[in-house]
Amino acid sequence: MDKSGPLFRLLVTTLAVISCLTFGEAQPSPKVQKRISAAIKAAGNDTNLDYTKFVNVFIGTDNFGDVCPGASIPFGMQVKFSTDLTGYAPAGYVTDPTQKIRGLSPLHDSGTGSSLGTYGNFEIMPLLCPGGFDTCTTTLETRERLRKNNTDDAYPGYFSQTLDNNIQMEATSTRRAGLERFTFPSGSKPYFVLDLSNDLPSSFVGGQMDIDSAKGRITIGGRWGSSFGPGSFNYQAFACYDLLDGGKQALDEFGIWRGNQYGLDAKGLGKTHLNLTRSLIGDQYQSGALFSFSGKARQVNIRVGVSFVSTEQACQNAEEEVGSSSFEEIQTKSQGLWNDRLSKIEIDVPNTPHNVTELLYSSLYRASLTPNNATGETQGVFADTNHFYFDSLYCSWDTFRTFYPLMSLHSPVEFAQIVDSYVDGWRKNGWMPECRANNLPGWTQGGSSADNIVGHFAMNYHNEAAELGIDINDLYAAMLADGELNPSEWDIQGREVDVYKQYGFVPFSVLDATVGQQTREGSRTMEYAFEDFAIRQVALFYRNVFDPDVKSDGFSGFAQKRFPNGTFSFTDPADCSPNDKDDSRECSLQEDNEVGFYESSSWEYSWYAPHDTAHLITLMGGNNTFIKRLDHFFNAGYYLAGNEPSFQTPIGYHYANRPSHSVDRVRQIVFENFDITPAGLPGNDDQAAMASLLAFHLLGLYPVPSTSQFLILSPFTPKFTIHNSFLNTSTTITAKNFDSRSVKKSIPEGIAAYVNQVTINGKKTESRCHFDFYDTFRLGGDIEIELVADGESVDDCAGSLPESLSTGGWSTPR
């Protein structure tokens, strides 16, 4: 979910300049980067690497990257313990030192573009109340505090912040629970406010809270609204806060509070119950619990369990997953889980540029934060399902291109679990989910992109599907339902299939009795066509929205929306591009998006035919014109690195038999858009779509989604190994003649970086532009990519071009 409008980009730049000029770079703590750099430097002497030490969890927490740096485990159930800050903070946390902290909460998503945010339920805030219980600052506005500069710290499995009153907050986690630790200034009495009603998007529609002083337990349950879907849908969530730390702590005062921004500030000492229904007048409720601990203990430990089923289940999750374990024990276990994930890809750390190591493992880390494994915690039509259940799928349109192809290389077991969850969506709803978030249906973006995800799994693991728990017949039936059945409301699942099949494109201004936002006709046609490719059907319909008469910047032929009678409705190809001068133009899901494309321009989407780029080249006038146009696309500023339809475009030169050009372009893109700072992403991480794209660039590969083909580029590391424990294979890729001086925006003259030849287990490949999963990662072994300095001398595939439908490609699945 990209935000690419000119006005938004201007706002981002302005805010960044103001922040730097006024406040400087105040977060995270400088020791974060020092620790990472020291670990990478020491790696040459370590025979047992801890890959978590190379991860910078703060990359993407600035520049609207929307990354959550909170304590979590791989694919945990939305459990990412982090603070919630004021201002624009969809993931709760931001580095901006001008924003204030209003509490620490256990539930967050990472890398999503909802402007109001998601989750942030059950905020707890430590307080200093020198005047006693009735003077505590409980409301949202009064409890907000700035943090101490240069104190934010976090790494996989751990999160810490220090308030400007010197209270330190720390957290570590399990899948559905965690521990919070608070250290107070010496001599102070520990107070806490615990919020019942408020989440990040202020979507509370009722719930209750109970304080059991004998058990030292507070239970909370309620209903909240979707972050990226119809506001009429609500989900339920529950929490269990255990306050006594196994008897080591004792409660003193406790009670409830109610407040608002207009002066209400009421507290009820000794009261133990709150029950709030939906506000019919639309007020934002502020309410919760207020409590203190006896004595003046400096450190307080609180155990937290969450659930989407009940408060009883939340308490059980805490008891089973945390129990009496110490903070350090849970933290160590969490780090161990992360190390297992990160070590699936091992690189030659001592001989790899330090920033590449940090970028790669930070990207691999974010690529295991989501989607969220909520198996056993289901609600609605999925209650008590006997299949896996994953949430925070938003959006499949973002993740099918690189996220799942990366997972297919090393984690087919987890990939299969997610596929099972998609197919179970068809079993329960009739269509697979597209953008499920908060356990609710979310908005569709391109159509039924789940087809590309489950299709990619089927193309690579159909032989092992049954062993991995996937019924291929059900998977195919789910894909057919997406491609053949028109839902009554295709805004939240499926596609506008009937008119698409009738006309061969999604028409503009058509009579359709089903419900959906009649926009994005151009981009939806192109996405539908690729989704059809995933199910081997009418995959050439993308051509039907290509108008050869439209001209822009001297080039002819652009995708356009089209009326039912076949005539085109003209859109300036530059509209909704970075070069668009109209700051008021709508380019996303709005009903007044008249451009015909989703979060993109026609200049950008006209390249989108990853299954048939060969014919696209023909439509654009042949190889020479295609290359000139591709160069112009980048040089004139139409390209958006943070926009998914452009992911494969920089490697488009491969299809025109100019692979060295792709190598140059990828180097430029990486160094212009990614770095190891908090602002090191080109906008929203999009549920690790950006992370997985960067990982592939650094490894020198690019996957063609819904296929088993990889395009070959130039690695940023001399050697790496990918482990697949399910297939019991390890595949090592060595970049022969690798020179770290090539890892720059522009490759210096005379430095080896271009692909001369590729060998697999000693045998030269038929082409130096591509190879197949079935010949490489499926079998394991050794791959050598020989690099040379003269890019012009090897600027052809020396064999077959990557496959396209129109040239006979994809005719036989492996």
C-alpha positions in Angstrom: 0.0 0.0 0.0 2.2 2.7 -1.3 1.7 6.5 -0.8 3.1 7.9 -4.0 1.0 11.1 -4.5 3.0 14.2 -5.2 1.5 16.0 -2.2 2.3 13.2 0.2 5.9 13.0 -1.0 6.3 16.7 -0.5 4.9 16.4 3.0 7.4 13.6 3.8 10.3 15.7 2.6 9.2 18.8 4.5 8.6 16.9 7.8 12.0 15.2 7.4 13.8 18.5 6.9 12.0 20.2 9.8 12.8 17.3 12.1 16.5 17.3 11.2 16.9 21.0 11.5 15.0 21.4 14.7 15.8 18.3 16.7 18.6 16.3 15.1 18.8 12.6 14.9 17.7 11.5 18.4 16.7 7.9 18.0 17.6 5.1 18.2 20.5 4.9 20.6 23.9 5.1 18.9 24.9 1.9 20.6 22.5 0.0 18.3 24.7 0.6 15.2 27.9 0.3 17.2 26.8 -3.1 18.4 25.9 -4.3 14.9 29.1 -3.0 13.3 31.2 -4.7 16.1 29.4 -8.0 15.6 30.0 -8.0 11.8 33.6 -7.0 12.2 34.1 -9.9 14.7 32.4 -12.4 12.5 35.6 -13.5 10.8 36.8 -14.9 14.1 33.6 -16.6 15.1 32.8 -20.2 14.0 29.3 -20.2 15.5 27.7 -17.0 14.2 24.7 -15.4 15.9 22.8 -13.9 13.0 20.5 -11.8 15.2 23.5 -9.6 16.0 23.5 -8.4 12.4 19.9 -7.2 12.4 18.9 -3.6 12.7 15.3 -3.6 13.6 15.0 0.2 13.3 15.5 0.2 9.5 12.2 1.5 8.2 11.0 3.1 11.4 11.4 6.6 9.7 10.5 7.9 6.3 7.1 6.3 6.6 8.5 2.8 6.4 5.9 1.8 9.0 8.1 -0.9 10.5 7.5 -2.1 14.0 10.7 -2.7 16.0 8.9 -4.4 18.9 9.8 -7.7 20.6 8.4 -10.6 18.7 9.1 -14.1 17.4 9.0 -15.3 13.8 5.4 -15.2 12.5 4.1 -14.5 16.0 0.4 -13.9 16.6 0.4 -10.2 16.1 2.5 -10.0 19.3 5.0 -7.3 18.8 5.6 -5.5 22.1 6.3 -1.9 21.2 5.3 1.6 22.3 2.5 3.7 20.6 3.5 7.2 19.7 1.5 10.2 18.7 1.4 11.5 15.1 1.6 9.3 12.0 2.6 5.9 13.5 0.7 3.0 11.8 3.0 0.4 13.5 3.0 2.2 16.9 6.6 3.2 16.9 8.4 6.0 15.0 11.8 7.6 15.5 10.6 11.2 15.3 11.8 12.7 18.7 9.0 15.3 18.6 6.3 12.6 19.1 5.2 11.4 22.5 4.7 7.9 24.0 1.3 7.1 25.3 1.9 3.5 26.3 3.4 0.1 25.6 1.1 -2.5 23.9 1.5 -6.1 22.9 -0.4 -6.1 19.5 1.0 -4.5 16.3 1.5 -5.1 12.6 4.6 -4.2 10.7 5.1 -2.6 7.4 1.5 -1.7 6.6 0.2 1.5 5.1 -3.0 2.2 7.0 -2.8 5.9 7.8 -4.6 5.4 11.1 -2.5 2.4 12.1 -3.6 -1.0 13.3 -3.8 -2.7 16.8 -2.1 -0.9 19.6 -4.6 -2.5 21.9 -4.1 -2.8 25.7 -1.7 0.1 26.3 0.1 0.2 29.6 1.9 3.3 30.8 4.2 3.5 33.9 3.6 6.7 35.9 5.1 8.8 38.7 2.2 10.1 40.8 3.8 12.0 43.8 0.4 13.2 44.9 -1.1 9.8 45.0 -3.8 7.8 43.1 -6.2 10.6 42.3 -3.5 12.7 40.8 -2.3 10.2 38.2 -2.3 11.2 34.6 -4.5 8.6 33.0 -6.1 10.1 29.9 -4.4 9.8 26.5 -3.3 13.4 26.4 -2.2 13.8 30.0 -0.2 10.6 30.2 1.8 11.2 27.0 5.6 11.7 27.6 8.6 12.3 25.5 11.5 9.9 25.6 15.1 10.4 26.5 17.2 11.1 23.4 19.5 8.4 22.2 18.0 5.6 24.4 15.7 3.5 22.2 17.2 0.0 21.9 15.9 -3.2 20.3 17.0 -6.3 18.6 15.3 -9.6 17.6 13.3 -10.6 20.7 13.9 -7.5 22.8 12.6 -3.9 22.9 13.4 -1.0 25.2 12.6 2.7 25.6 13.3 5.2 28.4 10.9 8.0 29.2 12.0 11.5 29.9 11.2 10.9 33.6 13.8 8.1 33.6 11.4 5.1 33.7 12.7 2.4 31.4 10.2 0.1 29.6 11.4 -3.3 28.3 9.7 -6.2 26.6 10.3 -9.7 25.2 7.8 -12.1 23.7 6.5 -15.6 22.8 3.9 -16.3 20.1 0.9 -15.2 22.1 2.3 -13.7 25.2 5.3 -11.9 26.7 7.0 -10.2 29.6 7.1 -6.4 30.3 9.8 -5.0 32.6 9.7 -1.5 34.1 12.6 0.1 36.0 11.7 3.2 38.0 13.9 5.9 39.5 15.2 5.1 42.9 12.7 6.0 45.7 9.6 6.4 43.5 6.4 4.5 43.9 5.4 2.4 40.8 2.0 3.4 39.3 0.5 2.1 36.0 -2.4 3.0 33.8 -3.8 0.2 31.7 -6.1 1.2 28.8 -9.3 -0.8 28.0 -10.6 1.1 25.0 -8.0 2.8 22.9 -6.1 1.4 19.9 -4.1 3.2 17.3 -7.1 3.9 14.9 -9.5 4.8 17.8 -11.9 2.0 16.6 -13.2 0.7 19.9 -16.9 -0.4 19.9 -17.3 -1.8 23.3 -15.7 -4.1 25.9 -15.1 -4.9 29.5 -12.3 -5.0 32.1 -12.1 -6.8 35.4 -9.6 -6.5 38.2 -9.0 -9.5 40.5 -7.0 -8.1 43.3 -6.6 -11.5 45.0 -5.0 -13.1 41.9 -3.3 -9.8 41.0 -4.8 -10.2 37.5 -6.5 -7.8 35.1 -8.5 -9.2 32.2 -9.7 -7.2 29.2 -11.9 -8.0 26.3 -13.5 -5.9 23.6 -14.3 -5.3 19.9 -12.4 -3.0 17.5 -12.6 -2.0 13.8 -10.5 -3.0 10.8 -7.4 -1.0 9.8 -7.8 -1.7 6.1 -11.4 -2.8 5.4 -15.1 -1.8 5.8 -15.7 0.1 9.0 -18.8 -2.0 9.6 -16.7 -5.0 10.4 -15.4 -5.6 14.0 -13.0 -8.1 15.5 -12.6 -9.2 19.1 -9.4 -9.3 21.2 -8.6 -10.2 24.8 -5.7 -9.7 27.2 -4.6 -11.0 30.6 -2.2 -9.0 32.7 -0.6 -10.8 35.7 0.9 -8.3 38.1 2.4 -10.2 41.0 5.4 -11.8 39.3 4.9 -15.1 41.0 4.4 -13.5 44.4 7.5 -11.3 44.3 5.3 -8.2 43.9 2.3 -6.9 45.8 -0.5 -4.6 44.7 -1.3 -1.5 46.8 -4.0 0.8 45.3 -6.2 -0.3 42.4 -9.3 0.9 40.7 -10.8 2.2 37.4 -10.7 5.5 35.6 -12.8 7.4 32.9 -11.8 10.5 31.0 -12.1 12.5 27.9 -10.4 15.5 26.2 -12.9 18.0 27.6 -12.1 17.7 31.3 -13.5 14.4 32.5 -10.9 12.8 34.8 -12.7 10.5 37.2 -11.1 7.7 39.2 -12.7 5.0 41.4 -10.4 3.6 44.0 -11.3 0.0 44.8 -13.7 -0.4 41.9 -13.0 -3.5 39.8 -15.3 -3.6 36.8 -15.9 -1.7 33.6 -18.4 -2.6 30.9 -18.7 -0.3 28.0 -21.0 -0.7 25.0 -20.7 0.9 21.6 -20.9 4.7 21.8 -24.0 5.6 19.7 -23.1 9.2 19.6 -19.6 8.6 18.4 -17.5 9.6 21.4 -14.0 8.2 21.8 -14.0 6.3 25.1 -11.1 6.7 27.4 -11.1 4.2 30.3 -9.2 1.5 32.0 -7.5 0.4 35.2 -5.1 2.3 37.5 -2.9 0.5 40.1 0.2 0.8 42.2 2.6 -1.5 43.9 3.4 -1.5 47.6 6.9 -0.5 48.7 9.3 1.3 46.4 10.6 -1.5 44.3 12.7 -0.2 41.4 11.8 -3.0 39.0 8.3 -4.3 38.2 7.6 -7.4 36.0 4.2 -7.9 34.3 3.2 -11.0 32.4 0.9 -10.5 29.4 -1.2 -13.0 27.4 -3.3 -12.1 24.5 -6.0 -14.0 22.6 -8.6 -13.5 19.9 -11.0 -16.1 21.5 -11.5 -15.2 25.2 -9.8 -13.7 28.3 -9.6 -17.3 29.7 -7.6 -18.2 26.6 -5.4 -15.1 27.0 -4.5 -16.2 30.6 -3.9 -19.7 29.5 -1.5 -18.5 26.7 0.5 -16.6 29.3 0.6 -19.5 31.7 1.7 -22.0 29.0 4.1 -19.9 27.0 5.7 -17.8 29.8 4.8 -19.5 33.0 7.4 -18.7 35.7 10.2 -18.1 33.2 12.4 -15.1 33.7 12.7 -12.1 31.4 16.1 -13.3 30.3 14.9 -16.9 29.7 12.1 -15.8 27.4 14.4 -13.3 25.6 17.0 -16.0 25.0 14.4 -18.4 23.7 13.1 -15.7 21.3 16.5 -14.9 20.0 17.1 -18.7 19.4 14.0 -18.8 17.3 15.2 -15.8 15.3 18.6 -17.3 14.8 17.1 -20.5 13.4 15.2 -18.4 10.9 18.1 -16.1 9.9 20.6 -18.9 9.5 18.6 -20.4 6.7 20.6 -18.1 4.5 24.3 -17.9 5.3 26.6 -15.5 3.6 30.4 -15.1 3.6 30.2 -12.3 6.3 34.0 -11.5 6.5 34.3 -10.9 2.8 30.9 -9.1 2.3 30.6 -5.3 2.6 29.4 -4.6 6.1 26.4 -2.6 5.0 25.3 -5.5 2.8 25.4 -7.9 5.7 23.3 -5.6 7.8 20.8 -4.9 5.0 20.4 -8.5 4.2 19.8 -9.9 7.6 17.6 -7.0 8.6 15.5 -7.7 5.5 15.3 -11.4 6.3 14.2 -10.5 9.8 11.4 -8.3 8.5 10.4 -11.1 6.1 9.5 -13.3 9.0 7.6 -10.8 11.1 4.4 -11.4 9.1 1.9 -12.8 8.3 0.8 -13.6 11.8 0.2 -17.2 12.9 -3.1 -17.1 14.8 -3.7 -20.8 14.5 -5.9 -21.9 17.4 -7.1 -18.3 17.9 -9.8 -18.1 15.3 -13.2 -16.3 15.3 -16.1 -15.8 13.0 -16.5 -18.4 10.3 -13.0 -19.7 11.1 -13.8 -20.5 14.7 -12.6 -24.0 15.5 -11.2 -24.6 12.0 -8.8 -27.6 11.9 -6.6 -25.8 9.4 -3.8 -23.3 9.9 -4.9 -19.7 10.3 -2.7 -16.7 9.4 -3.8 -13.1 9.7 -2.3 -9.8 8.5 -2.2 -11.0 4.9 -2.5 -7.4 3.7 -2.0 -7.3 1.1 -1.5 -10.3 -1.1 -1.0 -7.8 -4.0 2.1 -6.5 -2.1 3.6 -9.9 -1.2 3.1 -12.3 -4.1 6.0 -10.9 -6.1 8.9 -11.5 -3.9 7.9 -12.3 -0.3 6.5 -15.8 -1.0 9.1 -16.7 -3.7 11.8 -16.0 -1.0 10.0 -18.2 1.5 9.7 -21.0 -1.1 13.5 -21.2 -1.2 14.1 -22.0 2.4 10.8 -22.4 4.3 8.3 -24.6 2.4 6.8 -25.9 5.7 5.7 -22.4 6.8 4.8 -21.5 3.2 2.5 -24.5 3.1 0.9 -23.5 6.4 0.1 -20.1 4.9 -1.2 -21.6 1.7 -3.4 -23.9 3.8 -4.8 -20.8 5.4 -5.5 -19.2 2.0 -7.3 -22.3 0.7 -9.3 -22.6 4.0 -10.6 -19.1 3.2 -12.1 -20.5 0.1 -13.6 -23.4 2.1 -15.2 -21.0 4.5 -16.1 -18.0 2.3 -16.1 -19.2 -1.3 -13.1 -17.2 -2.3 -9.5 -16.9 -0.9 -8.7 -13.9 1.2 -6.9 -11.0 -0.5 -6.2 -8.5 2.2 -7.3 -10.0 5.5 -6.4 -7.9 8.4 -7.5 -7.8 12.1 -9.2 -11.2 11.4 -11.5 -9.3 9.0 -11.8 -9.0 5.2 -9.8 -6.2 3.8 -10.0 -4.2 0.6 -8.9 -5.9 -2.6 -6.2 -4.0 -4.5 -5.4 -5.9 -7.8 -7.9 -8.6 -7.6 -7.4 -12.2 -6.3 -3.6 -12.1 -5.8 -3.9 -15.2 -3.6 -4.0 -17.1 -6.9 -0.4 -16.0 -7.5 0.7 -17.1 -4.0 -0.8 -20.5 -4.0 0.1 -20.9 -7.6 3.7 -20.3 -6.8 3.6 -22.9 -4.1 2.0 -25.4 -6.5 4.5 -24.8 -9.3 7.4 -25.4 -6.9 6.1 -28.0 -4.5 3.3 -29.9 -6.2 5.2 -33.2 -5.7 5.4 -32.6 -2.0 2.1 -30.9 -1.5 0.4 -33.9 0.3 3.3 -34.3 2.6 3.2 -30.6 3.4 -0.5 -30.9 4.2 -1.9 -29.3 1.1 -4.7 -30.9 -1.0 -3.7 -29.8 -4.6 -7.3 -30.5 -5.8 -8.6 -28.1 -3.2 -5.9 -25.6 -4.0 -6.9 -25.7 -7.7 -10.6 -25.5 -6.9 -9.9 -22.3 -4.8 -8.0 -20.8 -7.7 -10.9 -21.6 -10.1 -13.4 -20.1 -7.8 -11.4 -16.8 -7.8 -11.1 -16.9 -11.6 -14.7 -18.1 -12.5 -17.1 -17.0 -9.7 -18.2 -13.3 -9.4 -18.9 -12.5 -5.7 -21.8 -10.3 -4.9 -19.2 -7.8 -3.4 -15.8 -8.0 -5.0 -14.4 -5.1 -3.0 -13.3 -7.5 -0.3 -12.7 -10.8 -2.1 -12.6 -12.3 -5.5 -12.8 -10.3 -8.8 -15.3 -8.6 -11.0 -15.1 -11.7 -13.1 -18.3 -11.6 -15.2 -17.7 -8.4 -17.1 -14.0 -9.2 -17.4 -14.7 -12.4 -19.2 -17.5 -10.8 -21.2 -15.3 -8.0 -22.6 -11.8 -9.4 -22.2 -10.9 -6.5 -20.0 -12.4 -4.7 -17.0 -14.5 -2.0 -18.7 -14.8 1.6 -17.6 -18.4 2.8 -17.0 -20.1 -0.5 -17.3 -23.5 -1.7 -15.9 -22.7 -4.4 -13.3 -25.2 -5.6 -10.8 -22.6 -6.7 -8.3 -20.9 -4.4 -5.7 -17.5 -3.0 -6.0 -15.5 0.3 -6.5 -15.7 1.0 -10.3 -12.2 2.3 -10.6 -8.7 0.9 -11.4 -10.0 -0.6 -14.6 -6.5 -0.6 -16.3 -4.5 -2.0 -13.4 -7.2 -4.5 -12.5 -7.2 -5.9 -16.0 -3.5 -6.4 -15.9 -3.5 -8.0 -12.5 -6.5 -10.2 -13.4 -4.5 -11.4 -16.5 -1.5 -12.4 -14.4 -3.8 -14.1 -11.9 -5.2 -16.0 -14.8 -1.7 -17.0 -15.7 -1.3 -18.5 -12.3 -4.3 -20.8 -13.1 -3.2 -21.4 -16.7 -6.2 -19.7 -18.2 -6.8 -16.6 -20.5 -3.5 -15.0 -19.5 -3.2 -12.7 -22.5 -6.0 -10.2 -21.6 -3.5 -7.6 -20.5 -3.1 -6.8 -24.2 -6.7 -5.6 -24.4 -6.0 -2.4 -22.4 -2.9 -1.5 -24.4 -3.7 1.5 -26.6 -1.1 1.8 -29.4 -2.1 5.4 -30.2 -1.4 7.0 -26.8 1.9 8.9 -26.8 4.0 10.3 -24.0 7.6 11.7 -24.1 8.0 10.5 -27.6 7.0 6.9 -27.0 3.8 5.2 -28.2 1.6 2.5 -26.7 0.4 2.7 -23.1 -2.2 0.8 -21.0 -5.5 2.7 -20.7 -8.9 2.0 -19.3 -11.6 1.1 -21.8 -15.3 1.5 -22.3 -17.6 -1.5 -22.9 -17.9 -0.6 -26.6 -14.2 -1.1 -27.0 -13.1 2.6 -27.2 -10.4 3.8 -24.9 -10.8 6.4 -22.2 -7.6 8.6 -22.4 -5.5 9.0 -19.3 -2.2 10.9 -19.5 0.4 8.2 -18.8 2.1 10.6 -16.4 -0.9 11.0 -14.1 -0.3 9.6 -10.6 3.4 9.3 -11.4 6.1 11.2 -9.4 6.1 13.7 -12.3 2.4 14.4 -11.8 1.9 18.1 -10.9 -1.7 17.8 -9.7 -1.5 17.4 -5.9 -5.2 16.8 -5.6 -5.4 13.8 -7.9 -6.6 10.6 -6.3 -4.6 7.5 -7.2 -5.6 4.8 -4.7 -8.9 3.1 -3.8 -11.0 6.3 -3.8 -14.1 6.4 -5.9 -12.8 9.5 -7.7 -9.7 7.8 -8.9 -10.3 8.5 -12.6 -6.9 7.5 -13.8 -7.7 3.8 -14.1 -4.6 2.5 -12.2 -4.0 1.6 -8.6 -1.2 3.5 -6.8 0.5 3.8 -10.1 0.6 5.6 -13.4 0.1 4.2 -16.9 3.8 4.8 -17.4 4.5 2.4 -14.6 1.8 -0.2 -15.2 2.4 -0.5 -18.9 5.5 -2.6 -18.1 3.5 -5.1 -16.1 3.3 -8.4 -18.0 5.8 -10.6 -16.1 4.4 -13.7 -17.8 4.7 -12.3 -21.4 7.3 -9.6 -21.5 8.4 -10.8 -25.0 5.1 -9.7 -26.5 5.2 -6.5 -24.5 8.4 -5.7 -26.2 6.7 -6.2 -29.6 3.8 -3.9 -28.5 6.4 -1.2 -27.6 8.2 -1.4 -30.9 10.9 -4.0 -30.5 14.1 -4.4 -28.5 15.8 -1.1 -29.3 12.8 1.0 -28.6 12.0 -1.1 -25.5 15.5 -0.4 -24.1 15.3 3.3 -24.9 11.9 3.5 -23.3 13.1 1.6 -20.2 16.1 3.9 -19.8 13.7 6.9 -20.1 11.4 5.4 -17.6 14.1 5.5 -15.0 16.0 8.6 -16.0 12.9 10.7 -16.3 11.7 9.8 -12.8 8.7 7.7 -13.5 10.0 4.7 -11.6 8.9 4.2 -7.9 11.1 1.8 -6.0 8.5 1.4 -3.3 5.7 0.4 -5.7 5.1 -3.3 -6.3 4.2 -3.2 -10.0 7.7 -1.9 -10.7 9.5 -4.7 -8.9 10.5 -6.7 -12.0 10.9 -3.7 -14.3 14.6 -3.0 -13.6 15.3 -6.6 -14.8 13.2 -6.0 -18.0 16.5 -5.6 -19.9 17.0 -9.4 -19.6 14.0 -9.9 -21.9 15.5 -7.6 -24.5 18.8 -9.6 -24.3 20.7 -6.9 -22.5 21.3 -8.5 -19.0 24.3 -6.2 -18.1 21.9 -3.3 -18.2 19.8 -5.0 -15.6 22.9 -5.4 -13.3 23.7 -1.7 -13.6 20.1 -0.7 -13.0 19.7 -2.8 -9.9 22.9 -1.4 -8.4 21.5 2.1 -8.9 18.1 1.2 -7.4 19.6 -0.3 -4.3 21.9 2.5 -3.5 19.4 5.2 -4.3 16.6 3.7 -2.2 17.9 1.5 0.6 20.4 2.0 3.5 21.0 1.0 7.1 19.4 4.1 8.7 15.8 4.3 10.1 14.9 6.1 6.9 16.5 3.3 4.8 13.4 2.2 2.9 11.7 3.9 0.0 8.5 4.3 2.0 6.2 1.6 3.4 7.8 -1.8 3.9 4.4 -3.3 2.7 4.5 -6.4 4.9 8.2 -7.0 4.0 7.6 -6.7 0.2 10.4 -4.2 0.2 12.5 -6.4 2.5 12.2 -9.5 0.3 12.8 -7.4 -2.9 16.0 -6.1 -1.4 17.1 -9.5 -0.3 16.8 -10.9 -3.8 18.7 -7.9 -5.2 21.5 -8.5 -2.7 21.6 -12.2 -3.6 21.8 -11.4 -7.3 18.5 -13.2 -8.2 14.9 -12.3 -9.1 12.0 -14.7 -9.0 9.3 -14.7 -11.7 6.2 -15.2 -9.5 3.9 -18.1 -10.0 6.7 -19.9 -11.8 9.9 -21.8 -10.9 12.2 -19.5 -12.9 14.8 -17.2 -11.5 16.5 -14.3 -13.4 20.3 -14.1 -12.8 21.9 -10.8 -11.7 25.1 -10.0 -9.9 25.4 -10.9 -6.2 26.5 -8.2 -3.6 28.3 -11.0 -1.6 30.9 -13.4 -2.8 29.2 -16.5 -1.4 26.0 -17.6 0.2 24.2 -20.8 1.0 20.5 -21.4 1.2 19.3 -24.2 3.5 16.0 -26.0 2.9 15.5 -28.4 5.8 12.3 -29.9 4.4 14.0 -30.9 1.1 17.2 -31.6 3.1 19.2 -29.6 0.6 21.7 -26.8 0.8 22.6 -24.7 -2.3 25.7 -22.6 -2.4 26.1 -19.8 -4.9 29.6 -18.5 -5.4 30.3 -15.3 -7.3 33.7 -16.0 -8.9 35.9 -13.0 -9.2 33.7 -11.0 -6.8 35.1 -7.6 -6.0 33.6 -5.6 -3.1 34.4 -2.4 -5.0 31.6 -3.3 -7.4 29.0 -2.8 -4.6 28.3 0.8 -5.4 25.7 2.8 -7.1 27.8 2.9 -10.3 30.1 0.0 -11.0 33.6 1.3 -11.5 35.3 0.7 -14.8 37.5 -2.4 -14.7 35.8 -4.0 -11.8 34.2 -7.5 -12.2 30.4 -7.4 -11.7 28.8 -8.7 -14.9 27.7 -12.3 -15.5 29.9 -14.2 -18.0 28.8 -17.7 -17.4 26.9 -19.8 -14.8 27.6 -23.4 -13.9 25.4 -25.8 -11.8 27.4 -28.6 -10.1 30.1 -28.1 -12.7 27.8 -28.0 -15.8 27.5 -24.8 -17.8 23.9 -23.5 -18.0 22.2 -23.1 -21.3 21.6 -19.3 -20.6 23.4 -16.9 -18.3 20.1 -15.0 -17.8 18.0 -17.5 -16.0 17.8 -20.9 -14.3 15.1 -23.0 -12.7 14.3 -24.0 -9.1 14.1 -27.6 -10.2 17.6 -27.6 -11.5 19.1 -25.7 -8.5 17.6 -25.1 -5.1 15.4 -28.2 -5.3 18.5 -30.5 -5.8 21.0 -28.5 -3.8 24.7 -28.4 -4.7 27.0 -25.7 -6.0 26.3 -22.9 -8.4 29.0 -20.6 -9.7 28.3 -17.2 -11.2 31.5 -16.1 -13.0 31.8 -12.3 -13.1 33.8 -10.2 -15.5 34.5 -6.4 -15.8 33.5 -5.8 -19.4 29.8 -5.6 -19.3 29.4 -4.9 -23.0 31.2 -8.2 -23.9 28.6 -10.2 -21.9 25.5 -8.1 -22.6 23.4 -10.9 -24.0 22.0 -14.1 -22.6 24.3 -16.3 -24.6 21.4 -18.7 -24.9 17.6 -18.5 -24.4 15.9 -15.5 -23.0 13.7 -15.7 -19.9 10.4 -17.4 -20.8 7.2 -15.7 -22.0 3.9 -17.1 -23.0 3.9 -15.7 -26.6 7.3 -17.4 -27.3 6.1 -20.8 -26.1 7.3 -20.4 -22.5 5.6 -22.0 -19.5 4.1 -24.7 -21.7 5.2 -27.6 -19.4 5.2 -27.2 -15.6 8.3 -28.9 -14.1 
